[in-house]
């Protein structure tokens, strides 16, 4: 009997964690009764009752497992680490807040049985804020044009991954994994399934401008050279402009030394423009350095505090 692994990352999801578990079990028994299964929750150091509910769920059902992280290791490390701990013939990554439709799991499995190693859910529409949707679309379009690697638009990681791809993740040893880019760069033949992203069923989103910026910069510095190339080209252009302006200024000064008065306004404008450009590209260079530094340190993805229900599966 083939085994399905459902991996659900969570952080402060006390209002959703029991409901998503019940919904997944109900779906598996109804639509996929011919498969064995495990449901693995990886908790990113929740501060509410999420961990209490996870322990209760694990006591009630040995097929429900949990990994409790020692602290919050971020929105990228924890899900990838959880995927690497699954034991099924394939792993389905699913959000805890019901924004990823549970009813698509049988569709994913059907495509997997046809031979696709990766089945990805693509958000063709969303019930999120329209401004956020527009900004995301612009970002995806931009990164797709800049990157040398194919980038998947409106893909959040929701999908099915064959165990052969999970082995790729285990052997990757990337301390800052970006699953969307990894799927695009290293993934097998892929089947895209469109869906409409629902609103959160309960609770508040933990994404904010800082986390969204982290996601954007991680993909930008990992999969594009455009930023550094633009900085280099702009450096040449601005340097050429500076030399021309300096020569013109010197020529005017020599030709009309007794009457030429340049004034301070043009000089101040030039200093502001060139200074702003320098600061922007220094900041961009800093983002690349930060990305490199994290990889060079090669820290573990997460540190576990506790595992629940893994002993029973290892003994069997």
Buried (B, 14 or more C-beta within 10 A) or exposed (E): EBBBBBBBBBBBBBBBBBBBBEBBBEBBEEBBEEBBBBBBBBBBBBEBBBBEBBBBBBEEEBBBBBBBBEEBBBBBBBBBBBBBBBBBBBBBBBBBBBBBBBEBBBBBBBBBEEEBBBBBBBBEEBEBEEEEBEEBBEBBEBBBEBBEBEBBBBBBBBBBBBBEBBEBBEEEEBBBBBBBBBBBBEBBEBBBBEBEBBEBBEBEEEEEEEBBEBBBBBBBBBBBEBBBEEBEEBEEEBEEEEEEEEEEBEEEEEEEEEEEEEEEEEEEEEEEEBEEBBEEBEEBEEBBEBBEEBBEEEEEBBEEEEEBBBEEEEEE
